[in-house]
Amino acid sequence: MAGNNAPRDELGDFLKARRAQLRPHAVGMPNGDRPRRMPGLRREDVAQLAAISLTATPASKHGGLPASAPVLAALAPALRPDEDQRAYLYGLAGKDAARPRRRTAAPPTPTTSSWS
């Protein structure tokens, strides 16, 4: 059953590639005091930018959670994908790439006034 992890591996590979393409200073993060072993953003950096916990980050080769729509909605801006990459990200996670709709307050329901 080696094929069961293929979508998770693809998603992890895509996330890793996007992180490698982004530089901390380009996304408004400090470079830090010590040099990085690898260029690009760490998983921790992306989690911080997306305002999600590191444990909520989606599947990687090392395990992790399946990507939920709210997590993808938080991650996408942090990863700065173009529209094709964004659609690919959502497709790998098996989610609809449509932007989440903002919830609006329901219009007030008319009430019968005792003053009439």
Residue pairs with C-beta under 8 A, 6 or more apart in sequence:
7 59
7 92
7 94
8 59
8 60
8 61
8 64
8 66
9 61
10 92
11 58
11 59
11 60
11 67
11 89
11 92
11 93
12 58
12 59
12 60
12 61
12 62
12 64
13 61
14 88
14 89
14 92
15 46
15 57
15 58
15 60
15 75
15 79
15 89
16 60
18 79
18 80
18 81
18 85
18 89
19 40
19 41
19 42
19 43
19 45
19 46
19 79
20 38
20 39
20 40
20 41
21 40
22 40
22 41
22 79
22 80
23 39
23 40
23 41
24 30
24 31
24 32
24 41
24 45
25 31
27 41
27 45
27 49
27 78
27 80
29 41
29 45
29 48
29 49
36 42
41 49
43 54
43 57
43 60
44 54
46 57
46 75
46 78
46 79
47 53
47 54
47 56
47 57
49 77
49 78
50 71
50 74
50 75
50 77
50 78
51 74
52 71
52 74
52 75
55 65
56 65
56 71
57 64
57 65
57 71
57 75
58 64
58 65
58 66
58 67
58 71
58 72
58 75
58 93
59 65
59 66
59 67
65 71
66 93
67 75
67 93
67 95
68 95
69 95
69 96
69 100
70 100
72 89
72 90
72 93
72 95
73 99
73 100
75 89
76 86
76 89
79 85
79 89
81 88
81 89
86 97
87 97
89 97
90 96
90 97
91 97
